[in-house]
Amino acid sequence: MPTKAREVLLGPIEARGATEQIVRRLGEAIGSGVLAPGERLPPEADLARMLDVAPMTLRQALAALREAGYITTTRGRTGGSFVSDRPLDSAPLLAEDELPTTQELRDLTDWRRAVSGEAAALAAQRCNPAAVRRLKAAESAAAARTQDPHDYRLADSALHVAIAEVSQSVRLIAAEAQIQIELSERLRSIPRPAVALAASHKQHLPLLQAIYDHKPDAAREHAIAHVEGTYDWLLGLRLGKYRPVT
């Protein structure tokens, strides 16, 4: 595939606020599953070159991510910086008064409809045999993790980012990664029984089939249905405890 999420998230950044941008880029790559749990980051010199930043700036950003629990660093010949085994567990749960409003959830869902729906439609137009293999592998990985909410969240996120990759749109890839980060934050505040994960994953199957069959309208329709289904899970499993709009 010409465009990879890794290339987008680990590409050159602007000079202003470089440390903060690195934290955001690497945080998005970790939270969206682009960088997998346990994965070793590129050597600091290589990563600094990829991001087009000074090594000291990169070290400051890595120190912040390390303190937050998203990465670990070891020394020696086999050392380096690694994504934490369970990075999403490092993020604090939302307090009751920090829960999003129903309107904020609706806005997130509308954004997902636009981004994920169009990414799916373009993926159906641009899908090739290599992309089919990539998506089938991502789907299988998610299907195997429906018994563990944490592992499934990362695999589900990686699947949606993979669909955006097949769209070959740099902007859609970046937007999908950002969406998956925000979605992870929202999903941390609700219980996620295995039956809900399995039901959610089943919605991927017709979406992916439409992509494989090069049916953009059907792919967009199934993507939007899946997005709306997630919205229903978010509202229903919180038992109405989201803050009302005031």
C-alpha positions as CSV (number, residue, x, y, z in Angstrom):
1,M,0.0,0.0,0.0
2,P,1.4,3.4,-0.9
3,T,0.5,5.1,2.3
4,K,0.9,3.6,5.8
5,A,-0.4,5.0,9.1
6,R,3.1,4.5,10.5
7,E,4.5,6.8,7.8
8,V,1.9,9.5,8.6
9,L,2.2,9.4,12.4
10,L,6.0,9.1,12.4
11,G,6.7,11.6,9.6
12,P,8.3,15.1,10.0
13,I,6.6,17.5,12.4
14,E,6.7,21.3,12.7
15,A,9.4,23.0,14.7
16,R,7.1,24.9,17.0
17,G,6.0,22.9,20.0
18,A,8.0,19.9,18.8
19,T,8.1,18.0,22.1
20,E,4.3,18.2,22.5
21,Q,3.8,17.2,18.9
22,I,6.0,14.1,19.3
23,V,4.1,13.1,22.4
24,R,0.8,13.5,20.5
25,R,2.1,11.6,17.4
26,L,3.6,8.7,19.4
27,G,0.5,8.6,21.7
28,E,-1.8,8.4,18.7
29,A,0.4,5.6,17.2
30,I,0.2,3.7,20.4
31,G,-3.4,4.3,21.2
32,S,-4.6,3.5,17.7
33,G,-2.6,0.2,17.6
34,V,-0.2,1.4,14.9
35,L,2.5,0.8,17.4
36,A,1.6,-2.5,19.0
37,P,2.1,-3.5,22.7
38,G,5.6,-4.7,23.3
39,E,6.9,-3.3,20.0
40,R,10.3,-1.8,20.0
41,L,10.5,1.8,18.8
42,P,13.1,2.7,16.2
43,P,16.5,3.7,17.7
44,E,16.5,7.3,19.0
45,A,18.7,8.6,16.2
46,D,16.5,7.0,13.5
47,L,13.3,8.2,15.2
48,A,14.6,11.7,15.5
49,R,15.5,11.7,11.8
50,M,12.1,10.3,10.9
51,L,10.4,13.1,12.9
52,D,12.9,15.7,11.8
53,V,13.7,16.8,15.3
54,A,16.7,17.2,17.5
55,P,17.7,14.1,19.6
56,M,17.3,16.1,22.8
57,T,13.8,17.1,21.9
58,L,12.9,13.5,21.2
59,R,14.3,12.4,24.5
60,Q,12.1,14.9,26.3
61,A,9.0,13.5,24.6
62,L,10.0,9.9,25.3
63,A,10.6,10.8,29.0
64,A,7.0,12.2,29.2
65,L,5.6,9.1,27.6
66,R,7.7,6.9,29.9
67,E,6.5,8.7,33.0
68,A,2.9,8.4,31.8
69,G,3.4,4.6,31.5
70,Y,3.0,4.3,27.7
71,I,6.6,3.2,27.0
72,T,9.4,1.5,28.9
73,T,13.1,1.9,28.3
74,T,15.9,-0.6,29.0
75,R,19.6,-0.4,28.6
76,G,22.2,-2.7,27.1
77,R,22.7,-4.4,23.7
78,T,19.1,-5.5,23.5
79,G,17.7,-2.4,25.1
80,G,15.7,0.5,23.7
81,S,12.2,2.0,24.2
82,F,9.2,-0.3,23.9
83,V,5.5,0.2,23.9
84,S,4.1,-0.9,27.2
85,D,2.4,-4.3,27.2
86,R,-1.0,-2.7,28.2
87,P,-0.7,1.0,27.3
88,L,-4.3,1.8,27.5
89,D,-4.4,0.7,31.1
90,S,-2.0,3.6,31.9
91,A,-4.7,6.2,31.1
92,P,-6.8,7.1,34.1
93,L,-10.5,6.3,34.1
94,L,-12.8,9.2,33.7
95,A,-14.4,10.5,36.9
96,E,-18.2,10.8,36.9
97,D,-18.0,14.6,36.5
98,E,-15.6,14.2,33.5
99,L,-17.9,12.0,31.5
100,P,-18.8,13.5,28.0
101,T,-22.2,14.9,27.4
102,T,-24.6,13.1,25.0
103,Q,-24.0,15.9,22.5
104,E,-20.3,15.4,22.7
105,L,-20.8,11.7,21.9
106,R,-23.1,12.6,19.0
107,D,-20.5,15.0,17.6
108,L,-17.9,12.3,17.8
109,T,-20.2,9.9,16.1
110,D,-21.0,12.4,13.3
111,W,-17.2,12.9,12.8
112,R,-16.7,9.1,12.6
113,R,-19.5,8.8,10.0
114,A,-17.8,11.3,7.8
115,V,-14.2,10.0,8.2
116,S,-14.8,6.3,8.6
117,G,-17.6,6.2,6.0
118,E,-15.5,7.9,3.3
119,A,-12.4,5.9,4.2
120,A,-14.4,2.7,3.7
121,A,-15.8,3.9,0.3
122,L,-12.4,4.9,-1.0
123,A,-11.0,1.6,0.3
124,A,-13.6,-0.3,-1.7
125,Q,-12.5,1.7,-4.8
126,R,-8.8,1.2,-4.3
127,C,-8.6,-2.2,-2.7
128,N,-6.1,-4.7,-4.3
129,P,-5.0,-8.2,-3.4
130,A,-2.3,-7.0,-1.0
131,A,-4.9,-4.8,0.8
132,V,-7.3,-7.8,1.1
133,R,-4.6,-9.8,2.8
134,R,-3.8,-7.0,5.2
135,L,-7.5,-6.4,6.1
136,K,-8.1,-10.1,6.6
137,A,-5.2,-10.4,8.9
138,A,-6.4,-7.4,10.9
139,E,-9.9,-8.8,11.1
140,S,-8.7,-12.2,12.3
141,A,-6.6,-10.5,14.9
142,A,-9.6,-8.6,16.2
143,A,-11.9,-11.7,16.1
144,A,-9.4,-13.6,18.3
145,R,-9.5,-11.0,21.0
146,T,-13.2,-10.5,21.7
147,Q,-12.9,-12.1,25.1
148,D,-10.5,-9.3,26.4
149,P,-11.8,-5.7,26.2
150,H,-8.3,-4.2,26.4
151,D,-6.8,-6.4,23.7
152,Y,-9.9,-6.1,21.5
153,R,-9.8,-2.3,21.7
154,L,-6.3,-2.2,20.2
155,A,-7.1,-4.8,17.6
156,D,-10.4,-3.1,16.6
157,S,-8.6,0.3,16.4
158,A,-5.8,-1.2,14.2
159,L,-8.5,-2.7,11.9
160,H,-10.1,0.7,11.4
161,V,-6.8,2.4,10.8
162,A,-6.0,-0.4,8.2
163,I,-9.2,0.4,6.3
164,A,-8.1,4.1,6.2
165,E,-4.7,3.0,4.9
166,V,-6.4,1.2,2.1
167,S,-8.1,4.4,1.2
168,Q,-4.6,5.8,0.5
169,S,-5.7,9.2,1.8
170,V,-3.1,10.7,4.2
171,R,-5.7,13.0,5.8
172,L,-8.2,10.2,6.4
173,I,-5.5,8.0,7.9
174,A,-4.5,10.8,10.3
175,A,-8.1,11.6,11.1
176,E,-9.0,7.9,11.7
177,A,-6.1,7.5,14.1
178,Q,-7.3,10.6,16.1
179,I,-10.8,9.2,16.2
180,Q,-9.6,5.9,17.6
181,I,-7.7,7.7,20.4
182,E,-10.8,9.6,21.4
183,L,-13.0,6.5,21.1
184,S,-10.6,4.6,23.4
185,E,-11.1,7.3,26.0
186,R,-14.9,7.1,25.8
187,L,-14.9,3.3,25.9
188,R,-12.8,3.2,29.1
189,S,-15.8,4.7,30.9
190,I,-18.2,1.8,30.2
191,P,-18.3,-1.9,30.9
192,R,-17.6,-4.0,27.8
193,P,-19.0,-7.6,28.1
194,A,-17.6,-10.2,25.7
195,V,-21.0,-10.5,24.0
196,A,-21.0,-6.8,23.2
197,L,-17.5,-7.1,21.7
198,A,-18.5,-10.1,19.6
199,A,-21.6,-8.4,18.3
200,S,-19.7,-5.3,17.5
201,H,-17.1,-7.3,15.6
202,K,-19.7,-9.0,13.5
203,Q,-20.5,-5.6,12.0
204,H,-17.1,-5.6,10.5
205,L,-17.8,-8.5,8.3
206,P,-20.2,-7.0,5.8
207,L,-18.2,-3.8,5.8
208,L,-15.0,-5.7,4.8
209,Q,-16.9,-7.8,2.3
210,A,-18.1,-4.7,0.5
211,I,-14.5,-3.4,0.4
212,Y,-13.3,-6.7,-1.1
213,D,-16.2,-6.6,-3.6
214,H,-15.3,-3.0,-4.7
215,K,-18.7,-1.7,-3.6
216,P,-18.1,1.8,-2.3
217,D,-21.7,2.7,-1.5
218,A,-22.3,-0.5,0.4
219,A,-19.0,-0.1,2.2
220,R,-19.9,3.5,3.3
221,E,-23.4,2.3,4.4
222,H,-22.0,-0.6,6.5
223,A,-19.3,1.7,8.0
224,I,-21.9,4.2,9.1
225,A,-24.1,1.4,10.5
226,H,-21.2,0.2,12.6
227,V,-20.4,3.7,13.8
228,E,-24.0,4.2,14.9
229,G,-23.9,0.8,16.6
230,T,-20.9,1.9,18.7
231,Y,-22.8,5.1,19.6
232,D,-25.6,2.9,20.9
233,W,-23.2,0.8,23.0
234,L,-21.7,3.9,24.5
235,L,-25.1,5.2,25.6
236,G,-26.7,1.9,26.5
237,L,-23.9,0.4,28.6
238,R,-23.5,3.6,30.6
239,L,-27.1,3.3,31.7
240,G,-27.8,6.9,30.9
241,K,-25.1,8.2,33.2
242,Y,-23.6,10.5,30.6
243,R,-23.9,14.2,31.6
244,P,-26.8,16.0,30.1
245,V,-26.3,19.1,28.0
246,T,-26.6,22.1,30.2
